Amino acid sequence: MGYSKVESSDKQKKLANLKTQLYGKDTFSNILRNVSIKKAEKEENPNFFVDKTASKQSIDSSYLKNDLLRILILATFAIGTQLILFFAVNSGIIKLPI
């Protein structure tokens, strides 16, 4: 009997390893466990419950705003440079050897 228990536990470990590789570390059971922990925290302190995802979303939006601002500045600089070069070539300030 000892051999079959060891063999089944090895199979269970291999199966758990394959599930982790396939689904990642947040398997369905871990997600359910996290949800139940959050519900328990909310039930313990219903008046003082703070949603941690909201703070993550505000941080993410802050990064997004900064990234979009940088993209806007760089795009404006690139288009402005192209327009200056275009008008310089058309007006004869810059002569291209063709």
N, C-alpha and C positions, 0 to 999 in steps of 0.2 A: 504494500500500500504506500509506503514511503516514496517509492520510485514514481508512481503515478501522480502523487501530489506535487513532487518536484517538477515532473514533466508538464503538468497542467499550469503550475505557476510560471514556468518558463514560457509556455505558450501565451499566457495572459500578459507577461511582460513584453513579449514580441508584438502581440496585438496592440497593446497600449503604445508601444514605440511607433508602430505603423500609423496608428490613429493620430499621434502627435505630429508625425511627418506629413500626414495628409491634411489634417485640419488645423495644424498649428497648436500653440500652447493653450489657446482659449477654446477648448472643446465645449460641446454643448453642456456637459455636466458642470464645468467650471463657470460657464455663463449663468446657469441656473443657480449655482451656489452664490455667485456674486449678487444676483438679484435678490436672493433670500436674505443675504447679509444686509443689503441696503434697506430692504423692507423692515428688518428687525431694528436697524438703527432708527429708521423713521418712526416706528411704533414706540421706541423707547423715549425719544425726544421729539414729539410732533411739532412743537413750537420752535425748536432750534435746529430744524433740519436744513442743511445748506446743500444745494445741488452742486456737486463738484464739476459736473460737465459744463455748467454755465460759465464758470470761470475759465475753463479750458477753451470754450468757444470764444470768449472775449479776447483771450490771449492770441488765439489763432487768427481772429479778425484783425487784431492789431498788427500781426506779422503780415497779413494779406494787404492791409492798407499801406504799410511801408514798402512792400515789394511792388505794388501797383504804382506808387509814387515814383520809385526809382525807375521802373520801366517807362513811365510817362516822360520823365526827365531825359532819359537816354534816347528815347524815340524822337522827342522834340529836337534834341541836339543833332541827331543823325539826319533828320529831314531838313533842318535848317542849314546844315553843312552842305547837303546836296543842292539845295536851292541857291546858296551862295555860289557854289561851283558852276551850276548851270548858267546863272546870269553872268558870271565872270567869263565863261567860255563864249556865250552868245554876244556879249558886248565887246569882245576882243581884248579884254584885260589879260586873259590867259589864252595863249595860242598853242594849239596842239599840232604837232608835226604829222600831217596825214599824207 
